[in-house]
């Protein structure tokens, strides 16, 4: 038979004190309510012996906080997002918060359902990598004074806190590095997406190409295409033999491209120079090592958590916005000609 969970009512009854007195002591308000040190000690000792643990909901109703944060990203298994999640969890733990992780798979319907579920659980704040189409849900959270920090992408028309990479600078610097290494036909393999971070990467490519007097060559892969991506890249490269440099807009596209380069005999960096957006452990250990536009994960995570924490702890006015753009890091390795 399952043992009955101890309640505040049970504690009050056993110690012959008021329920409100027990509640005040358990929520750290004994001094404020002028409860004697002896009684406070007696209650705390009793609950320690009995292993009492208040429910998260009960605690939130009495304190107004659950000390829970929701991290909602596109895909938690992704190299980039999983590393950010780990770093955020470390930051949260230091400050007494726990994080609930979830993935939207870039589906606005799923994202709305997740936000509804998290609101039902009285989550204190949100860090969200938002799919298009959930602007209203984010606005509703903000209208209810629930802290939200957008990450990796944001909605220009929606006044929110956000932390993002300087995606424009990332691809601009990559084109510049290839051009300075002697490349004159630099291609950009990207996703056909209206998301602002992808548009910024494309804009950075186009502006740098124009600045060096080169002609743009772009392959756009359908955003949610599950199969045939390698075939598309193979056709693109095999029909453009003059390409001498390639930048991939995501590490997924870069990893998909590498076997295609091998199949076509395009060795790095003798036949073609190559840079990936979003660094990956694989790129460092591959031979020859792959150059990458890196996102400084620790800096991103610290800015994300600190921005949210300021709102959670009422250290800044709710209407005060932090919109942080972190510089990208171009990490040149053996896949680019010296």
Buried (B, 14 or more C-beta within 10 A) or exposed (E): EEEEEBBBEBBBEEBEBEBEBBBBBBBEEBEEEEBEEEBBEEBBEBBEEEEBEBEBEBBBEBEEBBBBBBBBBBBBEBBBBEBBBEBBBBBBEEEEBEBBBBBBEBBBEBBBEBBEEBBEEBBBBBBBBBBBEBBEBBBEBBEEEBBBBBBBBBBEEBEBBBBBBBBBBBBBBBBBBBBEBEBBBBBBBBBBBEBBBBBBBBBBBBBBBEEBEBEBBBBBBEEEEEEEBBEBBBEBBEEEEEBBBBBBBBBBBBBBBBEBBEEBEBEBBEEBBBBBBBBBEBBEEBEBBBBBBBBBBEBBBBBBBBBBBBBBEEEEEEEEEBEBBBEBBBBBBBBBBE
